[in-house]
């Protein structure tokens, strides 16, 4: 495996890690309703697990209200149960053919809990990026040991991997600052 292949693979994994962290952040509640809070909740229907976004339309008619409209009325109860199990601090209300989720005002303590949650998520993302760096460095050592790659090329690749690591950790840190600001805004 060439150093270029190792670098490309490491960068690809770091991009995916950053996307995962970003998606996790979308699921953390802020003061306003957002479909991303519930769209990835897994629901057991038809004998398998499906996401809410695959089973229903999700709209925000008001800033503090989500309306979930299942395409099949038989999936209303499973969706309601899945939202309750997700422990979002929301009570789904079934009204005819729709499920309504009202978002209460967040207390300062609850906002701080959400900030702690996103900081934990971001630390997990940073750790995952560092693991990618470690794996890439190990591959470089193996390439050096096999004799297919020169000393200078290895040094350049190691610096490039560190630069990528710093770059993606900085992106996660920027997302944390942005999300924290969003959560703490009353």
C-alpha positions in Angstrom: 0.0 0.0 0.0 1.5 3.4 -1.0 1.6 6.4 1.3 -0.9 8.2 -0.9 -3.4 5.3 -0.5 -2.8 5.3 3.3 -3.4 9.1 3.4 -6.6 8.9 1.3 -8.0 6.1 3.4 -7.2 8.0 6.6 -8.8 11.2 5.3 -11.9 9.3 4.1 -12.4 7.8 7.6 -11.9 11.2 9.2 -14.5 12.7 6.9 -17.0 10.0 7.8 -16.2 10.4 11.6 -16.9 14.2 11.3 -20.2 13.4 9.5 -21.3 11.0 12.2 -20.6 13.6 14.9 -22.5 16.2 12.9 -25.5 13.8 12.6 -25.4 13.1 16.3 -25.4 16.8 17.1 -28.5 17.2 14.9 -30.3 14.8 17.2 -29.6 16.9 20.3 -32.5 19.1 21.2 -32.3 22.9 21.1 -35.0 25.4 22.0 -36.9 24.8 18.8 -38.4 21.9 17.0 -36.3 20.2 14.3 -37.2 17.1 12.3 -33.6 15.8 12.7 -34.5 15.2 16.4 -36.8 12.3 15.5 -36.1 11.3 11.9 -33.5 8.6 12.8 -35.4 7.0 15.7 -35.7 3.3 15.0 -39.2 1.9 14.9 -40.1 -1.8 14.9 -42.8 -2.3 12.2 -43.5 -5.0 9.7 -41.2 -7.3 11.5 -38.1 -5.1 11.0 -36.5 -1.9 12.2 -37.1 1.3 10.2 -36.4 5.0 10.8 -39.3 7.3 11.3 -38.3 9.3 8.2 -38.9 6.1 6.2 -42.4 5.6 7.7 -43.8 9.2 7.9 -43.6 12.8 6.9 -42.2 15.1 9.5 -43.2 18.8 9.5 -42.7 21.8 11.8 -45.9 23.9 11.6 -44.8 26.0 14.5 -41.3 26.7 16.0 -42.1 24.5 19.1 -44.1 21.7 17.4 -43.4 18.7 15.3 -46.1 16.8 13.4 -45.4 13.3 12.2 -47.8 12.0 9.6 -47.4 8.2 9.0 -48.0 7.0 5.5 -49.5 3.8 6.9 -52.0 4.4 9.8 -51.0 1.0 11.2 -47.6 2.4 12.2 -48.9 5.2 14.4 -48.6 3.1 17.7 -45.1 1.7 17.0 -43.9 5.3 16.1 -45.4 6.6 19.3 -43.7 3.9 21.4 -40.4 4.4 19.7 -40.5 8.2 20.5 -41.3 7.4 24.1 -38.4 4.9 24.3 -36.0 7.4 22.7 -36.1 9.3 26.0 -36.1 12.8 24.4 -38.2 14.3 27.2 -41.1 14.7 24.8 -44.6 13.2 25.1 -46.1 12.2 21.7 -49.8 13.0 21.4 -51.8 11.0 18.8 -54.5 13.1 17.3 -56.4 11.3 14.6 -54.0 10.5 11.8 -51.0 12.4 13.1 -48.6 12.4 16.1 -47.9 15.8 17.6 -44.8 16.6 19.6 -44.9 19.8 21.6 -41.5 21.2 22.7 -41.6 22.8 26.2 -39.3 25.6 27.0 -35.9 24.3 28.1 -34.7 25.1 31.6 -31.2 26.4 32.1 -30.2 23.1 33.8 -31.6 21.1 30.9 -29.6 23.3 28.4 -26.4 22.6 30.4 -27.1 18.9 30.3 -27.4 19.0 26.5 -24.1 20.9 26.4 -22.5 18.1 28.4 -24.0 15.6 26.0 -22.6 17.3 22.9 -19.2 17.7 24.5 -19.2 14.0 25.2 -20.2 13.3 21.6 -17.4 15.6 20.3 -14.8 13.9 22.5 -15.9 10.5 21.2 -15.4 12.0 17.7 -12.0 13.3 18.5 -11.0 9.9 19.9 -12.2 8.2 16.7 -10.1 10.6 14.6 -7.1 9.9 16.8 -7.7 6.1 16.2 -7.7 6.7 12.5 -4.4 8.6 12.8 -2.9 5.7 14.9 -4.0 3.1 12.4 -2.6 5.1 9.5 0.8 5.5 11.3 0.9 1.8 11.9 0.3 1.2 8.2 3.1 3.6 7.4 5.5 1.7 9.7 4.5 -1.6 8.0 5.2 0.0 4.6 8.6 1.2 5.8 9.4 -2.3 7.2 8.5 -4.0 4.0 11.0 -1.7 2.3 8.7 -0.4 -0.4 8.7 3.2 0.9 11.6 5.5 1.6 12.4 7.3 4.9 11.7 10.8 3.6 8.3 9.7 2.1 7.3 8.3 5.4 8.2 11.5 7.3 6.2 13.6 4.8 3.2 11.2 5.1 3.4 11.3 9.0 3.3 15.1 8.9 0.3 15.0 6.4 -1.6 12.6 8.7 -1.0 14.9 11.7 -2.2 17.9 9.6 -5.4 16.0 8.7 -5.9 15.0 12.3 -5.6 18.6 13.5 -7.9 19.8 10.7 -10.8 17.4 11.4 -10.5 17.8 15.2 -10.8 21.6 14.6 -13.9 21.0 12.5 -15.5 19.1 15.3 -14.5 21.8 17.8 -16.1 24.4 15.6 -19.3 22.4 15.5 -19.3 22.1 19.3 -19.0 25.9 19.7 -21.8 26.4 17.2 -24.2 23.8 18.7 -23.4 25.0 22.3 -24.4 28.6 21.2 -27.6 27.3 19.6 -28.5 25.3 22.8 -27.8 28.1 25.2 -29.7 30.7 23.2 -33.0 31.3 25.0 
